[in-house]
């Protein structure tokens, strides 16, 4: 069960961020959508904003100016980190159980 949570949790987070949250936030701030690539599945997307919006919302606009592909890489890194942490915890449990 913990394996699935480590795998599905970050994947769900990435999908929600890239498909729902980031586009909605960008639209609400009046961002201009940019994209590169014309792949079969989708294109890599990011947004740009006016200087006034960037000054009013610096962290949010910075987050929205990174590409969906970079967010996906962060999610992949999070998945790897969670799976490694799970492996370390399970290894320690097995080690302490065998010494008892």
N, C-alpha and C positions, 0 to 999 in steps of 0.2 A: 504493500500500500504506500509506504513512504517513497519507494522508487517512482511510482506513478505521480505522486504529488510533486516530486522534484522535477519531473519531466513535463507534466501538464500545466503546473502552476505558472512557470515563466512563459510558456507558450501562450497560455490564455491571456496573461498580462500583455504580451507583445501584440496579440491580435486586437485586444481591446484598445490599446494605445494607438496603433497604426490605423485601424479601420474605423474607430468611433471617436475616441477622445481628441486626438490631435486634429483631425479635420474639423470637428465641431468648435474647438478652441480657436483655430485659425480663422474660421468663418466669423466667429463672434468678434474677433479683433480686426477684421477687415484685411486679412492677409491675402497676398497674391500667390497662387499656387504655381509651382514650377515642377517640372518632371524631366527625367532623362531616361532614355531607353524605350524601346517599343517591344518589350518581350511579350511572350505569349500570356504569361500570368498577370503581370502588372508592370508599371514603371516605378522607378524610384522617385518619391515625392518629397518636397519640402516647401516652405513658405517664406516669403519676404514681407517686411512691414515698413511702414513710414517711420521716420525718425521720431515723431511725436509718440507713436505707439510703442516704439522700442524704449523710449525714455520712461514712459508710464508703466510698462510691464517688462523690465529687462530680463528677468529669469524666464518668464513664459515665452517671450519672443525668441530668446536664445535656444530654448528647448525645441521650439517649432521650426527653427531654421536648420536644424540637423535633418538628415534624410531618414526616410523609413528604413533604408538598408542599415544605417548605423544603429538605429533602435533595435533592429533584428539582431545585429551583432552583439549588442549589450545583453539582449535576452539569451542568446546562445552562451555568452560568458557566464551569466547568472545560472543557467542550467548546469553548466560544467562545474561551477563552484558548489552548487547545492549537491550534485551527485558526488563530488569529491568529499564534501563534508559528511555526507551520509556514509560513504565508504570508511572514512576515518572513525566515525562513531561506532559503526558495526565492528570494525577491526578491534577497537579498544574493548568493546563489550566481550568479544570472543576471547581476547587475551586475558581479561580479568576473570572470566568464567573458567578458563583452563587452569589458572593459578590458584583458584580457591579450593 
